[in-house]
């Protein structure tokens, strides 16, 4: 019998709690650095990182265009409908945070 979505999410959570609690502090610290990078761009409305997630509340930004631009840079961003969410995890290192800063700089300095 196939597993349902709840079972799959629970399994992922159990794995994380069993194997990655110690390194979760790294994700939280990296999210704080990411929030600081994003705060350089007031258009994004970046809030502080309280976990391994950084939420943006942009007021006058083409969110779909921003997400598409980031995807074109190889950067995955969650969100839509006016909000944006960044999540740090095992596969996000300091170079990735720096890449986000460079991509944001490129986005906000492009003509048009």
N, CA, C and O atoms as a GROMACS GRO file, in nm:
protein
  448
    1UNK      N    1   0.084  -0.118   0.000
    1UNK     CA    2   0.000   0.000   0.000
    1UNK      C    3   0.089   0.124   0.000
    1UNK      O    4   0.180   0.135   0.082
    2UNK      N    5   0.064   0.218  -0.091
    2UNK     CA    6   0.147   0.338  -0.097
    2UNK      C    7   0.125   0.428   0.025
    2UNK      O    8   0.017   0.431   0.085
    3UNK      N    9   0.231   0.500   0.059
    3UNK     CA   10   0.223   0.593   0.171
    3UNK      C   11   0.151   0.719   0.127
    3UNK      O   12   0.166   0.763   0.013
    4UNK      N   13   0.072   0.778   0.216
    4UNK     CA   14   0.007   0.905   0.189
    4UNK      C   15   0.103   1.020   0.215
    4UNK      O   16   0.212   1.000   0.269
    5UNK      N   17   0.062   1.140   0.176
    5UNK     CA   18   0.146   1.258   0.195
    5UNK      C   19   0.181   1.280   0.341
    5UNK      O   20   0.295   1.317   0.372
    6UNK      N   21   0.086   1.259   0.432
    6UNK     CA   22   0.114   1.280   0.574
    6UNK      C   23   0.223   1.186   0.622
    6UNK      O   24   0.310   1.227   0.699
    7UNK      N   25   0.220   1.061   0.578
    7UNK     CA   26   0.322   0.964   0.620
    7UNK      C   27   0.459   1.003   0.565
    7UNK      O   28   0.560   0.987   0.634
    8UNK      N   29   0.462   1.053   0.443
    8UNK     CA   30   0.589   1.093   0.383
    8UNK      C   31   0.647   1.212   0.458
    8UNK      O   32   0.767   1.215   0.488
    9UNK      N   33   0.564   1.310   0.489
    9UNK     CA   34   0.610   1.427   0.565
    9UNK      C   35   0.656   1.387   0.705
    9UNK      O   36   0.757   1.436   0.756
   10UNK      N   37   0.581   1.297   0.767
   10UNK     CA   38   0.620   1.250   0.901
   10UNK      C   39   0.754   1.179   0.895
   10UNK      O   40   0.838   1.198   0.984
   11UNK      N   41   0.776   1.097   0.794
   11UNK     CA   42   0.902   1.026   0.780
   11UNK      C   43   1.018   1.125   0.764
   11UNK      O   44   1.125   1.107   0.822
   12UNK      N   45   0.996   1.228   0.685
   12UNK     CA   46   1.100   1.330   0.667
   12UNK      C   47   1.130   1.399   0.799
   12UNK      O   48   1.246   1.423   0.832
   13UNK      N   49   1.027   1.432   0.875
   13UNK     CA   50   1.045   1.496   1.006
   13UNK      C   51   1.118   1.406   1.103
   13UNK      O   52   1.206   1.451   1.176
   14UNK      N   53   1.081   1.280   1.106
   14UNK     CA   54   1.148   1.184   1.195
   14UNK      C   55   1.294   1.170   1.158
   14UNK      O   56   1.381   1.167   1.246
   15UNK      N   57   1.322   1.162   1.028
   15UNK     CA   58   1.462   1.153   0.984
   15UNK      C   59   1.540   1.276   1.028
   15UNK      O   60   1.652   1.264   1.079
   16UNK      N   61   1.482   1.393   1.010
   16UNK     CA   62   1.550   1.517   1.050
   16UNK      C   63   1.577   1.521   1.199
   16UNK      O   64   1.686   1.558   1.242
   17UNK      N   65   1.479   1.484   1.278
   17UNK     CA   66   1.496   1.485   1.424
   17UNK      C   67   1.596   1.380   1.470
   17UNK      O   68   1.664   1.400   1.571
   18UNK      N   69   1.605   1.272   1.399
   18UNK     CA   70   1.696   1.165   1.436
   18UNK      C   71   1.840   1.195   1.392
   18UNK      O   72   1.934   1.159   1.462
   19UNK      N   73   1.855   1.260   1.278
   19UNK     CA   74   1.988   1.273   1.218
   19UNK      C   75   2.043   1.414   1.206
   19UNK      O   76   2.164   1.431   1.188
   20UNK      N   77   1.959   1.516   1.216
   20UNK     CA   78   2.007   1.650   1.181
   20UNK      C   79   1.981   1.759   1.284
   20UNK      O   80   1.995   1.877   1.251
   21UNK      N   81   1.945   1.725   1.406
   21UNK     CA   82   1.915   1.829   1.504
   21UNK      C   83   2.036   1.916   1.533
   21UNK      O   84   2.024   2.038   1.541
   22UNK      N   85   2.152   1.855   1.547
   22UNK     CA   86   2.272   1.932   1.580
   22UNK      C   87   2.303   2.031   1.470
   22UNK      O   88   2.337   2.146   1.498
   23UNK      N   89   2.293   1.988   1.346
   23UNK     CA   90   2.327   2.080   1.237
   23UNK      C   91   2.216   2.179   1.206
   23UNK      O   92   2.237   2.271   1.126
   24UNK      N   93   2.099   2.163   1.267
   24UNK     CA   94   1.991   2.259   1.246
   24UNK      C   95   2.034   2.400   1.288
   24UNK      O   96   1.990   2.499   1.230
   25UNK      N   97   2.120   2.408   1.389
   25UNK     CA   98   2.172   2.538   1.432
   25UNK      C   99   2.246   2.607   1.318
   25UNK      O  100   2.241   2.730   1.305
   26UNK      N  101   2.314   2.530   1.234
   26UNK     CA  102   2.382   2.587   1.117
   26UNK      C  103   2.281   2.648   1.021
   26UNK      O  104   2.303   2.756   0.966
   27UNK      N  105   2.169   2.578   1.000
   27UNK     CA  106   2.065   2.628   0.911
   27UNK      C  107   2.007   2.758   0.964
   27UNK      O  108   1.980   2.850   0.887
   28UNK      N  109   1.987   2.765   1.095
   28UNK     CA  110   1.931   2.887   1.155
   28UNK      C  111   2.029   3.003   1.140
   28UNK      O  112   1.989   3.114   1.106
   29UNK      N  113   2.157   2.978   1.164
   29UNK     CA  114   2.258   3.083   1.150
   29UNK      C  115   2.268   3.128   1.004
   29UNK      O  116   2.282   3.247   0.976
   30UNK      N  117   2.262   3.033   0.913
   30UNK     CA  118   2.269   3.067   0.771
   30UNK      C  119   2.146   3.148   0.729
   30UNK      O  120   2.156   3.239   0.648
   31UNK      N  121   2.031   3.115   0.784
   31UNK     CA  122   1.909   3.191   0.754
   31UNK      C  123   1.922   3.335   0.804
   31UNK      O  124   1.875   3.428   0.739
   32UNK      N  125   1.987   3.353   0.919
   32UNK     CA  126   2.009   3.489   0.969
   32UNK      C  127   2.099   3.567   0.873
   32UNK      O  128   2.074   3.684   0.846
   33UNK      N  129   2.203   3.501   0.820
   33UNK     CA  130   2.289   3.568   0.722
   33UNK      C  131   2.212   3.598   0.594
   33UNK      O  132   2.228   3.704   0.535
   34UNK      N  133   2.128   3.504   0.553
   34UNK     CA  134   2.045   3.526   0.433
   34UNK      C  135   1.952   3.645   0.455
   34UNK      O  136   1.938   3.728   0.366
   35UNK      N  137   1.890   3.652   0.572
   35UNK     CA  138   1.800   3.765   0.601
   35UNK      C  139   1.876   3.897   0.595
   35UNK      O  140   1.823   3.997   0.546
   36UNK      N  141   2.000   3.898   0.643
   36UNK     CA  142   2.081   4.020   0.638
   36UNK      C  143   2.112   4.058   0.494
   36UNK      O  144   2.109   4.176   0.459
   37UNK      N  145   2.142   3.959   0.410
   37UNK     CA  146   2.168   3.986   0.267
   37UNK      C  147   2.042   4.043   0.203
   37UNK      O  148   2.049   4.143   0.131
   38UNK      N  149   1.928   3.980   0.227
   38UNK     CA  150   1.803   4.024   0.166
   38UNK      C  151   1.760   4.162   0.216
   38UNK      O  152   1.694   4.236   0.144
   39UNK      N  153   1.796   4.195   0.339
   39UNK     CA  154   1.759   4.325   0.396
   39UNK      C  155   1.826   4.440   0.322
   39UNK      O  156   1.782   4.555   0.333
   40UNK      N  157   1.932   4.412   0.248
   40UNK     CA  158   1.998   4.517   0.168
   40UNK      C  159   1.910   4.566   0.055
   40UNK      O  160   1.938   4.668  -0.007
   41UNK      N  161   1.802   4.493   0.028
   41UNK     CA  162   1.710   4.526  -0.080
   41UNK      C  163   1.573   4.554  -0.020
   41UNK      O  164   1.491   4.462  -0.010
   42UNK      N  165   1.546   4.678   0.021
   42UNK     CA  166   1.422   4.709   0.092
   42UNK      C  167   1.296   4.672   0.014
   42UNK      O  168   1.190   4.650   0.073
   43UNK      N  169   1.310   4.666  -0.118
   43UNK     CA  170   1.194   4.630  -0.200
   43UNK      C  171   1.140   4.491  -0.166
   43UNK      O  172   1.023   4.460  -0.192
   44UNK      N  173   1.225   4.408  -0.109
   44UNK     CA  174   1.186   4.270  -0.078
   44UNK      C  175   1.106   4.258   0.051
   44UNK      O  176   1.034   4.160   0.070
   45UNK      N  177   1.117   4.356   0.140
   45UNK     CA  178   1.044   4.349   0.267
   45UNK      C  179   1.086   4.230   0.351
   45UNK      O  180   1.001   4.162   0.409
   46UNK      N  181   1.216   4.204   0.358
   46UNK     CA  182   1.266   4.088   0.432
   46UNK      C  183   1.246   4.105   0.582
   46UNK      O  184   1.275   4.211   0.638
   47UNK      N  185   1.196   4.001   0.644
   47UNK     CA  186   1.183   3.999   0.789
   47UNK      C  187   1.299   3.923   0.849
   47UNK      O  188   1.378   3.862   0.776
   48UNK      N  189   1.311   3.926   0.979
   48UNK     CA  190   1.419   3.853   1.044
   48UNK      C  191   1.395   3.702   1.035
   48UNK      O  192   1.282   3.656   1.023
   49UNK      N  193   1.504   3.627   1.041
   49UNK     CA  194   1.494   3.481   1.041
   49UNK      C  195   1.476   3.436   1.185
   49UNK      O  196   1.558   3.466   1.272
   50UNK      N  197   1.370   3.363   1.210
   50UNK     CA  198   1.348   3.310   1.345
   50UNK      C  199   1.371   3.158   1.349
   50UNK      O  200   1.381   3.099   1.456
   51UNK      N  201   1.378   3.099   1.233
   51UNK     CA  202   1.407   2.956   1.220
   51UNK      C  203   1.501   2.944   1.101
   51UNK      O  204   1.587   3.030   1.080
   52UNK      N  205   1.486   2.839   1.024
   52UNK     CA  206   1.565   2.827   0.902
   52UNK      C  207   1.489   2.883   0.782
   52UNK      O  208   1.522   2.853   0.667
   53UNK      N  209   1.388   2.964   0.810
   53UNK     CA  210   1.309   3.025   0.703
   53UNK      C  211   1.315   3.177   0.712
   53UNK      O  212   1.316   3.236   0.820
   54UNK      N  213   1.319   3.239   0.594
   54UNK     CA  214   1.314   3.384   0.584
   54UNK      C  215   1.195   3.417   0.497
   54UNK      O  216   1.184   3.369   0.384
   55UNK      N  217   1.105   3.498   0.550
   55UNK     CA  218   0.985   3.537   0.476
   55UNK      C  219   0.999   3.680   0.428
   55UNK      O  220   1.049   3.767   0.500
   56UNK      N  221   0.954   3.702   0.306
   56UNK     CA  222   0.955   3.836   0.248
   56UNK      C  223   0.812   3.881   0.226
   56UNK      O  224   0.725   3.801   0.191
   57UNK      N  225   0.789   4.008   0.248
   57UNK     CA  226   0.658   4.068   0.223
   57UNK      C  227   0.676   4.189   0.132
   57UNK      O  228   0.662   4.303   0.176
   58UNK      N  229   0.708   4.165   0.007
   58UNK     CA  230   0.730   4.277  -0.085
   58UNK      C  231   0.600   4.350  -0.112
   58UNK      O  232   0.495   4.289  -0.132
   59UNK      N  233   0.608   4.483  -0.113
   59UNK     CA  234   0.487   4.563  -0.134
   59UNK      C  235   0.465   4.601  -0.279
   59UNK      O  236   0.352   4.597  -0.328
   60UNK      N  237   0.569   4.638  -0.347
   60UNK     CA  238   0.552   4.680  -0.488
   60UNK      C  239   0.658   4.611  -0.573
   60UNK      O  240   0.747   4.674  -0.628
   61UNK      N  241   0.644   4.480  -0.583
   61UNK     CA  242   0.740   4.400  -0.656
   61UNK      C  243   0.663   4.297  -0.738
   61UNK      O  244   0.566   4.239  -0.689
   62UNK      N  245   0.705   4.276  -0.858
   62UNK     CA  246   0.649   4.169  -0.941
   62UNK      C  247   0.704   4.037  -0.887
   62UNK      O  248   0.811   3.992  -0.930
   63UNK      N  249   0.633   3.976  -0.793
   63UNK     CA  250   0.680   3.856  -0.724
   63UNK      C  251   0.703   3.743  -0.823
   63UNK      O  252   0.805   3.674  -0.816
   64UNK      N  253   0.610   3.722  -0.914
   64UNK     CA  254   0.626   3.615  -1.013
   64UNK      C  255   0.751   3.639  -1.099
   64UNK      O  256   0.825   3.545  -1.129
   65UNK      N  257   0.773   3.764  -1.138
   65UNK     CA  258   0.892   3.798  -1.215
   65UNK      C  259   1.020   3.776  -1.137
   65UNK      O  260   1.120   3.729  -1.192
   66UNK      N  261   1.016   3.811  -1.009
   66UNK     CA  262   1.133   3.792  -0.922
   66UNK      C  263   1.164   3.644  -0.907
   66UNK      O  264   1.279   3.602  -0.920
   67UNK      N  265   1.060   3.564  -0.880
   67UNK     CA  266   1.079   3.419  -0.863
   67UNK      C  267   1.133   3.358  -0.993
   67UNK      O  268   1.221   3.273  -0.990
   68UNK      N  269   1.079   3.402  -1.108
   68UNK     CA  270   1.126   3.351  -1.236
   68UNK      C  271   1.271   3.391  -1.261
   68UNK      O  272   1.350   3.310  -1.312
   69UNK      N  273   1.307   3.515  -1.226
   69UNK     CA  274   1.445   3.559  -1.244
   69UNK      C  275   1.538   3.473  -1.160
   69UNK      O  276   1.642   3.428  -1.208
   70UNK      N  277   1.501   3.450  -1.034
   70UNK     CA  278   1.584   3.369  -0.945
   70UNK      C  279   1.598   3.226  -1.000
   70UNK      O  280   1.706   3.168  -0.996
   71UNK      N  281   1.489   3.172  -1.051
   71UNK     CA  282   1.495   3.037  -1.109
   71UNK      C  283   1.593   3.034  -1.225
   71UNK      O  284   1.667   2.937  -1.243
   72UNK      N  285   1.595   3.141  -1.303
   72UNK     CA  286   1.689   3.150  -1.414
   72UNK      C  287   1.834   3.157  -1.368
   72UNK      O  288   1.926   3.127  -1.444
   73UNK      N  289   1.853   3.196  -1.243
   73UNK     CA  290   1.987   3.201  -1.184
   73UNK      C  291   2.020   3.071  -1.111
   73UNK      O  292   2.127   3.059  -1.051
   74UNK      N  293   1.928   2.975  -1.116
   74UNK     CA  294   1.949   2.847  -1.047
   74UNK      C  295   1.917   2.852  -0.899
   74UNK      O  296   1.965   2.769  -0.822
   75UNK      N  297   1.835   2.950  -0.860
   75UNK     CA  298   1.801   2.969  -0.719
   75UNK      C  299   1.652   2.942  -0.701
   75UNK      O  300   1.568   3.009  -0.760
   76UNK      N  301   1.622   2.843  -0.619
   76UNK     CA  302   1.482   2.807  -0.593
   76UNK      C  303   1.426   2.897  -0.483
   76UNK      O  304   1.487   2.914  -0.378
   77UNK      N  305   1.310   2.953  -0.510
   77UNK     CA  306   1.241   3.041  -0.415
   77UNK      C  307   1.098   2.993  -0.405
   77UNK      O  308   1.034   2.967  -0.507
   78UNK      N  309   1.047   2.981  -0.284
   78UNK     CA  310   0.907   2.944  -0.266
   78UNK      C  311   0.821   3.068  -0.258
   78UNK      O  312   0.868   3.175  -0.220
   79UNK      N  313   0.697   3.053  -0.293
   79UNK     CA  314   0.606   3.164  -0.276
   79UNK      C  315   0.514   3.182  -0.393
   79UNK      O  316   0.500   3.096  -0.480
   80UNK      N  317   0.453   3.295  -0.392
   80UNK     CA  318   0.354   3.330  -0.492
   80UNK      C  319   0.245   3.410  -0.425
   80UNK      O  320   0.242   3.421  -0.302
   81UNK      N  321   0.158   3.465  -0.502
   81UNK     CA  322   0.046   3.544  -0.449
   81UNK      C  323   0.095   3.654  -0.356
   81UNK      O  324   0.032   3.682  -0.254
   82UNK      N  325   0.208   3.717  -0.391
   82UNK     CA  326   0.255   3.832  -0.316
   82UNK      C  327   0.351   3.802  -0.203
   82UNK      O  328   0.397   3.895  -0.137
   83UNK      N  329   0.385   3.676  -0.179
   83UNK     CA  330   0.480   3.645  -0.072
   83UNK      C  331   0.593   3.560  -0.127
   83UNK      O  332   0.580   3.495  -0.231
   84UNK      N  333   0.704   3.562  -0.056
   84UNK     CA  334   0.821   3.487  -0.095
   84UNK      C  335   0.878   3.421   0.031
   84UNK      O  336   0.877   3.481   0.139
   85UNK      N  337   0.927   3.298   0.015
   85UNK     CA  338   0.984   3.227   0.130
   85UNK      C  339   1.116   3.162   0.087
   85UNK      O  340   1.124   3.096  -0.017
   86UNK      N  341   1.218   3.182   0.169
   86UNK     CA  342   1.348   3.118   0.149
   86UNK      C  343   1.369   3.022   0.265
   86UNK      O  344   1.335   3.053   0.379
   87UNK      N  345   1.424   2.906   0.237
   87UNK     CA  346   1.449   2.805   0.340
   87UNK      C  347   1.593   2.757   0.328
   87UNK      O  348   1.637   2.718   0.220
   88UNK      N  349   1.665   2.762   0.439
   88UNK     CA  350   1.799   2.705   0.442
   88UNK      C  351   1.788   2.562   0.494
   88UNK      O  352   1.705   2.531   0.579
   89UNK      N  353   1.875   2.476   0.440
   89UNK     CA  354   1.871   2.334   0.479
   89UNK      C  355   2.006   2.273   0.443
   89UNK      O  356   2.100   2.343   0.406
   90UNK      N  357   2.014   2.144   0.455
   90UNK     CA  358   2.139   2.071   0.436
   90UNK      C  359   2.208   2.103   0.304
   90UNK      O  360   2.331   2.101   0.298
   91UNK      N  361   2.133   2.132   0.201
   91UNK     CA  362   2.191   2.156   0.068
   91UNK      C  363   2.220   2.303   0.039
   91UNK      O  364   2.255   2.338  -0.074
   92UNK      N  365   2.205   2.390   0.138
   92UNK     CA  366   2.230   2.533   0.120
   92UNK      C  367   2.354   2.570   0.201
   92UNK      O  368   2.355   2.558   0.324
   93UNK      N  369   2.459   2.614   0.131
   93UNK     CA  370   2.581   2.652   0.201
   93UNK      C  371   2.602   2.804   0.192
   93UNK      O  372   2.519   2.876   0.137
   94UNK      N  373   2.715   2.851   0.246
   94UNK     CA  374   2.742   2.995   0.246
   94UNK      C  375   2.756   3.051   0.104
   94UNK      O  376   2.719   3.165   0.078
   95UNK      N  377   2.809   2.970   0.013
   95UNK     CA  378   2.819   3.017  -0.126
   95UNK      C  379   2.681   3.042  -0.186
   95UNK      O  380   2.663   3.134  -0.266
   96UNK      N  381   2.584   2.961  -0.147
   96UNK     CA  382   2.448   2.980  -0.197
   96UNK      C  383   2.390   3.112  -0.147
   96UNK      O  384   2.321   3.182  -0.221
   97UNK      N  385   2.417   3.145  -0.021
   97UNK     CA  386   2.369   3.272   0.034
   97UNK      C  387   2.433   3.389  -0.042
   97UNK      O  388   2.366   3.486  -0.075
   98UNK      N  389   2.562   3.378  -0.071
   98UNK     CA  390   2.630   3.481  -0.149
   98UNK      C  391   2.571   3.492  -0.289
   98UNK      O  392   2.558   3.601  -0.343
   99UNK      N  393   2.537   3.377  -0.348
   99UNK     CA  394   2.477   3.377  -0.482
   99UNK      C  395   2.342   3.448  -0.482
   99UNK      O  396   2.308   3.517  -0.578
  100UNK      N  397   2.266   3.433  -0.375
  100UNK     CA  398   2.138   3.503  -0.364
  100UNK      C  399   2.162   3.654  -0.364
  100UNK      O  400   2.091   3.729  -0.431
  101UNK      N  401   2.262   3.698  -0.290
  101UNK     CA  402   2.294   3.841  -0.288
  101UNK      C  403   2.331   3.894  -0.426
  101UNK      O  404   2.285   4.000  -0.466
  102UNK      N  405   2.414   3.819  -0.497
  102UNK     CA  406   2.453   3.861  -0.633
  102UNK      C  407   2.332   3.862  -0.726
  102UNK      O  408   2.318   3.953  -0.808
  103UNK      N  409   2.246   3.761  -0.715
  103UNK     CA  410   2.128   3.754  -0.802
  103UNK      C  411   2.033   3.869  -0.772
  103UNK      O  412   1.976   3.928  -0.864
  104UNK      N  413   2.015   3.902  -0.644
  104UNK     CA  414   1.928   4.015  -0.609
  104UNK      C  415   1.985   4.144  -0.664
  104UNK      O  416   1.911   4.228  -0.716
  105UNK      N  417   2.115   4.161  -0.652
  105UNK     CA  418   2.180   4.281  -0.706
  105UNK      C  419   2.155   4.290  -0.856
  105UNK      O  420   2.123   4.398  -0.908
  106UNK      N  421   2.168   4.179  -0.926
  106UNK     CA  422   2.144   4.178  -1.071
  106UNK      C  423   1.998   4.209  -1.101
  106UNK      O  424   1.968   4.282  -1.195
  107UNK      N  425   1.909   4.153  -1.023
  107UNK     CA  426   1.766   4.177  -1.047
  107UNK      C  427   1.731   4.324  -1.032
  107UNK      O  428   1.660   4.380  -1.115
  108UNK      N  429   1.781   4.386  -0.926
  108UNK     CA  430   1.742   4.524  -0.898
  108UNK      C  431   1.822   4.627  -0.977
  108UNK      O  432   1.789   4.745  -0.974
  109UNK      N  433   1.926   4.585  -1.048
  109UNK     CA  434   2.001   4.682  -1.130
  109UNK      C  435   1.978   4.660  -1.278
  109UNK      O  436   2.034   4.733  -1.361
  110UNK      N  437   1.897   4.560  -1.313
  110UNK     CA  438   1.872   4.538  -1.456
  110UNK      C  439   1.788   4.653  -1.512
  110UNK      O  440   1.704   4.709  -1.443
  111UNK      N  441   1.812   4.686  -1.636
  111UNK     CA  442   1.735   4.795  -1.699
  111UNK      C  443   1.587   4.758  -1.711
  111UNK      O  444   1.551   4.641  -1.730
  112UNK      N  445   1.505   4.858  -1.700
  112UNK     CA  446   1.362   4.837  -1.723
  112UNK      C  447   1.291   4.823  -1.598
  112UNK      O  448   1.170   4.805  -1.597
   0.00000   0.00000   0.00000
